[in-house]
Amino acid sequence: MNSEIKRRTRVVGIAPNDASALRLITGVCVEIRDKWLVAERR
């Protein structure tokens, strides 16, 4: 998860404020969680 967050933040560059960085990290975590849930069902 940490490597994906690092990769996404490098792509975006610099976040204009803390709230936007938190939104980015939260989005990554939700996406990874959804992938884990789908994998569990299989």
PDB file of N, CA, C and O in Angstrom, chain B, residues numbered from 101:
ATOM      1  N   MET B 101       0.828  -1.175   0.000  1.00  0.00           N
ATOM      2  CA  MET B 101       0.000   0.000   0.000  1.00  0.00           C
ATOM      3  C   MET B 101       0.884   1.254   0.000  1.00  0.00           C
ATOM      4  O   MET B 101       0.603   2.225  -0.702  1.00  0.00           O
ATOM      5  N   ASN B 102       1.941   1.214   0.788  1.00  0.00           N
ATOM      6  CA  ASN B 102       2.815   2.391   0.855  1.00  0.00           C
ATOM      7  C   ASN B 102       3.459   2.702  -0.488  1.00  0.00           C
ATOM      8  O   ASN B 102       3.591   3.867  -0.865  1.00  0.00           O
ATOM      9  N   SER B 103       3.858   1.664  -1.205  1.00  0.00           N
ATOM     10  CA  SER B 103       4.498   1.906  -2.497  1.00  0.00           C
ATOM     11  C   SER B 103       3.516   2.517  -3.493  1.00  0.00           C
ATOM     12  O   SER B 103       3.902   3.360  -4.304  1.00  0.00           O
ATOM     13  N   GLU B 104       2.263   2.105  -3.441  1.00  0.00           N
ATOM     14  CA  GLU B 104       1.257   2.687  -4.343  1.00  0.00           C
ATOM     15  C   GLU B 104       0.999   4.150  -3.979  1.00  0.00           C
ATOM     16  O   GLU B 104       0.840   4.981  -4.873  1.00  0.00           O
ATOM     17  N   ILE B 105       0.956   4.473  -2.711  1.00  0.00           N
ATOM     18  CA  ILE B 105       0.759   5.866  -2.292  1.00  0.00           C
ATOM     19  C   ILE B 105       1.943   6.714  -2.752  1.00  0.00           C
ATOM     20  O   ILE B 105       1.750   7.826  -3.244  1.00  0.00           O
ATOM     21  N   LYS B 106       3.174   6.199  -2.596  1.00  0.00           N
ATOM     22  CA  LYS B 106       4.355   6.927  -3.051  1.00  0.00           C
ATOM     23  C   LYS B 106       4.307   7.146  -4.555  1.00  0.00           C
ATOM     24  O   LYS B 106       4.625   8.230  -5.045  1.00  0.00           O
ATOM     25  N   ARG B 107       3.906   6.103  -5.290  1.00  0.00           N
ATOM     26  CA  ARG B 107       3.843   6.223  -6.749  1.00  0.00           C
ATOM     27  C   ARG B 107       2.840   7.283  -7.166  1.00  0.00           C
ATOM     28  O   ARG B 107       3.126   8.110  -8.031  1.00  0.00           O
ATOM     29  N   ARG B 108       1.660   7.260  -6.550  1.00  0.00           N
ATOM     30  CA  ARG B 108       0.615   8.231  -6.917  1.00  0.00           C
ATOM     31  C   ARG B 108       1.015   9.657  -6.557  1.00  0.00           C
ATOM     32  O   ARG B 108       0.735  10.585  -7.316  1.00  0.00           O
ATOM     33  N   THR B 109       1.665   9.844  -5.409  1.00  0.00           N
ATOM     34  CA  THR B 109       2.062  11.200  -5.033  1.00  0.00           C
ATOM     35  C   THR B 109       3.166  11.722  -5.950  1.00  0.00           C
ATOM     36  O   THR B 109       3.229  12.923  -6.214  1.00  0.00           O
ATOM     37  N   ARG B 110       4.039  10.835  -6.440  1.00  0.00           N
ATOM     38  CA  ARG B 110       5.060  11.275  -7.401  1.00  0.00           C
ATOM     39  C   ARG B 110       4.414  11.711  -8.706  1.00  0.00           C
ATOM     40  O   ARG B 110       4.858  12.681  -9.320  1.00  0.00           O
ATOM     41  N   VAL B 111       3.366  11.008  -9.140  1.00  0.00           N
ATOM     42  CA  VAL B 111       2.686  11.352 -10.385  1.00  0.00           C
ATOM     43  C   VAL B 111       2.024  12.726 -10.273  1.00  0.00           C
ATOM     44  O   VAL B 111       2.098  13.542 -11.192  1.00  0.00           O
ATOM     45  N   VAL B 112       1.378  12.965  -9.131  1.00  0.00           N
ATOM     46  CA  VAL B 112       0.674  14.234  -8.928  1.00  0.00           C
ATOM     47  C   VAL B 112       1.669  15.378  -8.749  1.00  0.00           C
ATOM     48  O   VAL B 112       1.397  16.508  -9.156  1.00  0.00           O
ATOM     49  N   GLY B 113       2.795  15.096  -8.156  1.00  0.00           N
ATOM     50  CA  GLY B 113       3.781  16.142  -7.898  1.00  0.00           C
ATOM     51  C   GLY B 113       3.595  16.685  -6.503  1.00  0.00           C
ATOM     52  O   GLY B 113       3.760  15.964  -5.519  1.00  0.00           O
ATOM     53  N   ILE B 114       3.253  17.947  -6.413  1.00  0.00           N
ATOM     54  CA  ILE B 114       3.091  18.571  -5.105  1.00  0.00           C
ATOM     55  C   ILE B 114       1.605  18.835  -4.861  1.00  0.00           C
ATOM     56  O   ILE B 114       0.890  19.298  -5.750  1.00  0.00           O
ATOM     57  N   ALA B 115       1.160  18.538  -3.663  1.00  0.00           N
ATOM     58  CA  ALA B 115      -0.234  18.780  -3.297  1.00  0.00           C
ATOM     59  C   ALA B 115      -0.363  20.232  -2.830  1.00  0.00           C
ATOM     60  O   ALA B 115       0.490  20.716  -2.086  1.00  0.00           O
ATOM     61  N   PRO B 116      -1.409  20.926  -3.254  1.00  0.00           N
ATOM     62  CA  PRO B 116      -1.555  22.330  -2.876  1.00  0.00           C
ATOM     63  C   PRO B 116      -1.787  22.543  -1.375  1.00  0.00           C
ATOM     64  O   PRO B 116      -1.433  23.591  -0.833  1.00  0.00           O
ATOM     65  N   ASN B 117      -2.375  21.560  -0.712  1.00  0.00           N
ATOM     66  CA  ASN B 117      -2.599  21.691   0.737  1.00  0.00           C
ATOM     67  C   ASN B 117      -2.760  20.304   1.351  1.00  0.00           C
ATOM     68  O   ASN B 117      -2.787  19.298   0.643  1.00  0.00           O
ATOM     69  N   ASP B 118      -2.865  20.266   2.667  1.00  0.00           N
ATOM     70  CA  ASP B 118      -2.968  18.984   3.386  1.00  0.00           C
ATOM     71  C   ASP B 118      -4.244  18.232   3.024  1.00  0.00           C
ATOM     72  O   ASP B 118      -4.236  17.006   2.921  1.00  0.00           O
ATOM     73  N   ALA B 119      -5.333  18.959   2.832  1.00  0.00           N
ATOM     74  CA  ALA B 119      -6.612  18.306   2.530  1.00  0.00           C
ATOM     75  C   ALA B 119      -6.556  17.557   1.203  1.00  0.00           C
ATOM     76  O   ALA B 119      -7.091  16.454   1.096  1.00  0.00           O
ATOM     77  N   SER B 120      -5.924  18.134   0.206  1.00  0.00           N
ATOM     78  CA  SER B 120      -5.840  17.455  -1.092  1.00  0.00           C
ATOM     79  C   SER B 120      -4.937  16.225  -1.008  1.00  0.00           C
ATOM     80  O   SER B 120      -5.217  15.213  -1.649  1.00  0.00           O
ATOM     81  N   ALA B 121      -3.872  16.297  -0.238  1.00  0.00           N
ATOM     82  CA  ALA B 121      -3.006  15.134  -0.054  1.00  0.00           C
ATOM     83  C   ALA B 121      -3.759  14.025   0.664  1.00  0.00           C
ATOM     84  O   ALA B 121      -3.625  12.852   0.315  1.00  0.00           O
ATOM     85  N   LEU B 122      -4.546  14.390   1.662  1.00  0.00           N
ATOM     86  CA  LEU B 122      -5.330  13.405   2.398  1.00  0.00           C
ATOM     87  C   LEU B 122      -6.380  12.748   1.499  1.00  0.00           C
ATOM     88  O   LEU B 122      -6.618  11.545   1.600  1.00  0.00           O
ATOM     89  N   ARG B 123      -7.005  13.531   0.622  1.00  0.00           N
ATOM     90  CA  ARG B 123      -7.982  12.963  -0.326  1.00  0.00           C
ATOM     91  C   ARG B 123      -7.319  11.961  -1.244  1.00  0.00           C
ATOM     92  O   ARG B 123      -7.886  10.904  -1.520  1.00  0.00           O
ATOM     93  N   LEU B 124      -6.123  12.276  -1.723  1.00  0.00           N
ATOM     94  CA  LEU B 124      -5.396  11.370  -2.610  1.00  0.00           C
ATOM     95  C   LEU B 124      -5.076  10.062  -1.890  1.00  0.00           C
ATOM     96  O   LEU B 124      -5.308   8.981  -2.432  1.00  0.00           O
ATOM     97  N   ILE B 125      -4.551  10.157  -0.683  1.00  0.00           N
ATOM     98  CA  ILE B 125      -4.181   8.963   0.078  1.00  0.00           C
ATOM     99  C   ILE B 125      -5.417   8.144   0.431  1.00  0.00           C
ATOM    100  O   ILE B 125      -5.386   6.915   0.361  1.00  0.00           O
ATOM    101  N   THR B 126      -6.497   8.809   0.808  1.00  0.00           N
ATOM    102  CA  THR B 126      -7.737   8.097   1.133  1.00  0.00           C
ATOM    103  C   THR B 126      -8.280   7.370  -0.092  1.00  0.00           C
ATOM    104  O   THR B 126      -8.745   6.235   0.015  1.00  0.00           O
ATOM    105  N   GLY B 127      -8.225   8.011  -1.241  1.00  0.00           N
ATOM    106  CA  GLY B 127      -8.682   7.370  -2.475  1.00  0.00           C
ATOM    107  C   GLY B 127      -7.890   6.126  -2.811  1.00  0.00           C
ATOM    108  O   GLY B 127      -8.459   5.119  -3.231  1.00  0.00           O
ATOM    109  N   VAL B 128      -6.578   6.186  -2.630  1.00  0.00           N
ATOM    110  CA  VAL B 128      -5.730   5.024  -2.881  1.00  0.00           C
ATOM    111  C   VAL B 128      -6.097   3.889  -1.933  1.00  0.00           C
ATOM    112  O   VAL B 128      -6.210   2.735  -2.348  1.00  0.00           O
ATOM    113  N   CYS B 129      -6.285   4.224  -0.645  1.00  0.00           N
ATOM    114  CA  CYS B 129      -6.622   3.198   0.353  1.00  0.00           C
ATOM    115  C   CYS B 129      -7.969   2.549   0.047  1.00  0.00           C
ATOM    116  O   CYS B 129      -8.114   1.334   0.178  1.00  0.00           O
ATOM    117  N   VAL B 130      -8.947   3.341  -0.355  1.00  0.00           N
ATOM    118  CA  VAL B 130     -10.266   2.797  -0.682  1.00  0.00           C
ATOM    119  C   VAL B 130     -10.176   1.882  -1.900  1.00  0.00           C
ATOM    120  O   VAL B 130     -10.789   0.815  -1.932  1.00  0.00           O
ATOM    121  N   GLU B 131      -9.409   2.306  -2.899  1.00  0.00           N
ATOM    122  CA  GLU B 131      -9.257   1.488  -4.106  1.00  0.00           C
ATOM    123  C   GLU B 131      -8.600   0.143  -3.785  1.00  0.00           C
ATOM    124  O   GLU B 131      -9.043  -0.895  -4.276  1.00  0.00           O
ATOM    125  N   ILE B 132      -7.560   0.157  -2.976  1.00  0.00           N
ATOM    126  CA  ILE B 132      -6.871  -1.080  -2.606  1.00  0.00           C
ATOM    127  C   ILE B 132      -7.795  -1.965  -1.777  1.00  0.00           C
ATOM    128  O   ILE B 132      -7.820  -3.181  -1.963  1.00  0.00           O
ATOM    129  N   ARG B 133      -8.553  -1.365  -0.865  1.00  0.00           N
ATOM    130  CA  ARG B 133      -9.496  -2.132  -0.044  1.00  0.00           C
ATOM    131  C   ARG B 133     -10.541  -2.819  -0.920  1.00  0.00           C
ATOM    132  O   ARG B 133     -10.880  -3.980  -0.694  1.00  0.00           O
ATOM    133  N   ASP B 134     -11.048  -2.101  -1.919  1.00  0.00           N
ATOM    134  CA  ASP B 134     -12.029  -2.698  -2.824  1.00  0.00           C
ATOM    135  C   ASP B 134     -11.438  -3.893  -3.578  1.00  0.00           C
ATOM    136  O   ASP B 134     -12.109  -4.908  -3.760  1.00  0.00           O
ATOM    137  N   LYS B 135     -10.189  -3.770  -4.012  1.00  0.00           N
ATOM    138  CA  LYS B 135      -9.531  -4.886  -4.696  1.00  0.00           C
ATOM    139  C   LYS B 135      -9.394  -6.084  -3.774  1.00  0.00           C
ATOM    140  O   LYS B 135      -9.585  -7.221  -4.204  1.00  0.00           O
ATOM    141  N   TRP B 136      -9.061  -5.841  -2.497  1.00  0.00           N
ATOM    142  CA  TRP B 136      -8.932  -6.924  -1.530  1.00  0.00           C
ATOM    143  C   TRP B 136     -10.269  -7.609  -1.300  1.00  0.00           C
ATOM    144  O   TRP B 136     -10.326  -8.834  -1.190  1.00  0.00           O
ATOM    145  N   LEU B 137     -11.348  -6.833  -1.225  1.00  0.00           N
ATOM    146  CA  LEU B 137     -12.664  -7.418  -1.007  1.00  0.00           C
ATOM    147  C   LEU B 137     -13.092  -8.302  -2.171  1.00  0.00           C
ATOM    148  O   LEU B 137     -13.656  -9.378  -1.972  1.00  0.00           O
ATOM    149  N   VAL B 138     -12.822  -7.844  -3.376  1.00  0.00           N
ATOM    150  CA  VAL B 138     -13.163  -8.635  -4.560  1.00  0.00           C
ATOM    151  C   VAL B 138     -12.344  -9.925  -4.581  1.00  0.00           C
ATOM    152  O   VAL B 138     -12.868 -10.991  -4.905  1.00  0.00           O
ATOM    153  N   ALA B 139     -11.059  -9.828  -4.237  1.00  0.00           N
ATOM    154  CA  ALA B 139     -10.197 -11.008  -4.228  1.00  0.00           C
ATOM    155  C   ALA B 139     -10.649 -12.009  -3.166  1.00  0.00           C
ATOM    156  O   ALA B 139     -10.544 -13.218  -3.375  1.00  0.00           O
ATOM    157  N   GLU B 140     -11.146 -11.524  -2.039  1.00  0.00           N
ATOM    158  CA  GLU B 140     -11.633 -12.402  -0.969  1.00  0.00           C
ATOM    159  C   GLU B 140     -12.838 -13.217  -1.423  1.00  0.00           C
ATOM    160  O   GLU B 140     -12.974 -14.383  -1.050  1.00  0.00           O
ATOM    161  N   ARG B 141     -13.688 -12.631  -2.201  1.00  0.00           N
ATOM    162  CA  ARG B 141     -14.919 -13.311  -2.639  1.00  0.00           C
ATOM    163  C   ARG B 141     -14.637 -14.421  -3.629  1.00  0.00           C
ATOM    164  O   ARG B 141     -15.444 -15.337  -3.779  1.00  0.00           O
ATOM    165  N   ARG B 142     -13.501 -14.352  -4.307  1.00  0.00           N
ATOM    166  CA  ARG B 142     -13.178 -15.357  -5.329  1.00  0.00           C
ATOM    167  C   ARG B 142     -12.600 -16.563  -4.734  1.00  0.00           C
ATOM    168  O   ARG B 142     -12.271 -17.508  -5.451  1.00  0.00           O
TER     169      ARG B 142
END
